[in-house]
């Protein structure tokens, strides 16, 4: 089979706010959700949602076969309901939490900061030897600032560049000769002159938090994000300034079409809002055939250009982690189930067949299902994703203040793309405001 990265929408800001609002101190309780049933069997519970829950239900059945007397109950809690339930349980000292929880990558550091006693240290349970089997940046994303491992990578997405082959060809531009985003701007001018199509789309007024997606991608290519590993604000560092400056330069050249984030993906895929490129996550690979079957042969996909010669051409686009609750009475058994599901070929084959998500476990990438060609794009897109994931990219540091960072950035983006403000000045003001709101220091380049 061929694994298809998929998008799973999350109400990021609302959930983050809920976590912060319920952060009434460290975990102190010890009420557990795991239990032995009346027959004396060991019972584990796990929470997830959607496709991840489907996959975990499949591995639960197989795990039970190799562990007589063990029952694994996987609950599809729903999204975003799962975040309210986890947050409530964390705030209550672990009361009512399951043994195993699927946590979004952009929530991990939030929970670790807000409830530092909420998750079991997987390193203490034996996970240290597994780091070599996962992308380094993703593995580190499951750690706290001290490098302790609390999350086992589940699925993974990386950013890619989708492009209209027919528009590039009509303009006489060789897409494979483009190695940097500055070169892409030059190509965009030619393409618009020859075809009338804009280079890309942005929600300039940032009507939704996800309007920052392209900026996040460019900042990651510069090796930066909203915060650094120390929890300091890096929103106004040189990499961030270069990312927003690129967006302004493209906008000033009239190469950016303004599309609300909620409408952008489908209209661009279908060609209703003609653009030459769509920077986006690898989950989109599996969406083109169903969304825009009529444009088969016109869309291509490749790795991103770099922000500078020799720079990163890949960047994180999110993932999830399996965790074990510190409140679980069966931490070791829960860890063994997590390890089976996430870090063994037997478990991964069952999981991937059931959920269709792109696995983080690198040995899975060498199996037969990842050698198949994608009929829509005409080549093996799995190998493209693997190539991107194989770059040693830095982890993202979200912190519990990520929603505040998104808000001040979105305001800065509006000032720059709608009102023509200077990117450096706008980001410096945003970083200053974020510092005032959070008490965090601003990082020094």
LINBELCOR-V390556 format. One record per residue. SS is DSSP state (H for helix, E for strand, L for the rest). Layout:
ss->SS
ss->SS
This chain:
ss->L
ss->L
ss->L
ss->L
ss->L
ss->L
ss->L
ss->L
ss->L
ss->L
ss->L
ss->H
ss->H
ss->H
ss->H
ss->H
ss->H
ss->H
ss->H
ss->H
ss->H
ss->L
ss->L
ss->L
ss->L
ss->L
ss->L
ss->L
ss->L
ss->L
ss->L
ss->L
ss->L
ss->L
ss->E
ss->E
ss->L
ss->L
ss->L
ss->L
ss->L
ss->E
ss->E
ss->E
ss->E
ss->E
ss->E
ss->E
ss->L
ss->H
ss->H
ss->H
ss->H
ss->H
ss->H
ss->H
ss->H
ss->H
ss->H
ss->H
ss->H
ss->H
ss->H
ss->H
ss->H
ss->H
ss->L
ss->L
ss->L
ss->E
ss->E
ss->E
ss->E
ss->E
ss->E
ss->E
ss->L
ss->L
ss->L
ss->L
ss->H
ss->H
ss->H
ss->H
ss->H
ss->H
ss->H
ss->H
ss->H
ss->H
ss->H
ss->L
ss->L
ss->L
ss->L
ss->L
ss->L
ss->L
ss->L
ss->E
ss->E
ss->E
ss->E
ss->E
ss->H
ss->H
ss->H
ss->H
ss->H
ss->H
ss->H
ss->H
ss->H
ss->H
ss->L
ss->L
ss->L
ss->L
ss->E
ss->L
ss->L
ss->H
ss->H
ss->H
ss->H
ss->L
ss->H
ss->H
ss->H
ss->H
ss->H
ss->H
ss->H
ss->E
ss->L
ss->H
ss->H
ss->H
ss->H
ss->H
ss->L
ss->L
ss->E
ss->L
ss->L
ss->L
ss->L
ss->L
ss->E
ss->L
ss->L
ss->E
ss->E
ss->E
ss->E
ss->E
ss->E
ss->E
ss->E
ss->E
ss->E
ss->E
ss->E
ss->E
ss->H
ss->H
ss->H
ss->H
ss->H
ss->H
ss->L
ss->L
ss->L
ss->L
ss->H
ss->H
ss->H
ss->L
ss->L
ss->E
ss->H
ss->H
ss->H
ss->H
ss->H
ss->H
ss->H
ss->H
ss->H
ss->H
ss->H
ss->H
ss->H
ss->H
ss->H
ss->L
ss->L
ss->E
ss->L
ss->E
ss->E
ss->E
ss->L
ss->L
ss->L
ss->L
ss->L
ss->L
ss->H
ss->H
ss->H
ss->H
ss->H
ss->H
ss->H
ss->H
ss->H
ss->H
ss->H
ss->H
ss->H
ss->L
ss->L
ss->L
ss->L
ss->L
ss->E
ss->L
ss->L
ss->L
ss->L
ss->L
ss->E
ss->L
ss->L
ss->L
ss->L
ss->H
ss->H
ss->H
ss->H
ss->H
ss->H
ss->H
ss->H
ss->H
ss->H
ss->H
ss->H
ss->H
ss->H
ss->H
ss->L
ss->L
ss->L
ss->E
ss->E
ss->E
ss->L
ss->L
ss->H
ss->H
ss->H
ss->H
ss->H
ss->H
ss->H
ss->H
ss->H
ss->L
ss->L
ss->L
ss->L
ss->L
ss->E
ss->L
ss->E
ss->E
ss->E
ss->E
ss->E
ss->H
ss->H
ss->H
ss->H
ss->H
ss->L
ss->H
ss->H
ss->H
ss->H
ss->L
ss->H
ss->H
ss->H
ss->L
ss->L
ss->L
ss->E
ss->E
ss->E
ss->E
ss->L
ss->L
ss->L
ss->E
ss->L
ss->L
ss->L
ss->L
ss->L
ss->L
ss->L
ss->L
ss->L
ss->E
ss->E
ss->E
ss->E
ss->E
ss->E
ss->E
ss->E
ss->E
ss->E
ss->L
ss->L
ss->L
ss->L
ss->L
ss->H
ss->H
ss->H
ss->H
ss->H
ss->H
ss->H
ss->H
ss->H
ss->H
ss->H
ss->H
ss->H
ss->L
ss->H
ss->H
ss->H
ss->H
ss->H
ss->H
ss->H
ss->H
ss->H
ss->H
ss->H
ss->L
ss->L
ss->L
ss->E
ss->L
ss->E
ss->H
ss->H
ss->H
ss->H
ss->H
ss->L
ss->H
ss->H
ss->H
ss->H
ss->L
ss->L
ss->E
ss->L
ss->L
ss->L
ss->L
ss->E
ss->L
ss->H
ss->H
ss->H
ss->H
ss->H
ss->H
ss->H
ss->H
ss->H
ss->L
ss->L
ss->L
ss->L
ss->L
ss->L
ss->L
ss->E
ss->L
ss->L
ss->L
ss->L
ss->H
ss->H
ss->H
ss->H
ss->H
ss->H
ss->H
ss->H
ss->H
ss->H
ss->H
ss->H
ss->H
ss->H
ss->H
ss->H
ss->H
ss->H
ss->L
ss->L
ss->L
ss->H
ss->H
ss->H
ss->H
ss->H
ss->H
ss->H
ss->H
ss->H
ss->H
ss->H
ss->H
ss->H
ss->H
ss->H
ss->H
ss->L
ss->L
ss->L
ss->E
ss->L
ss->L
ss->L
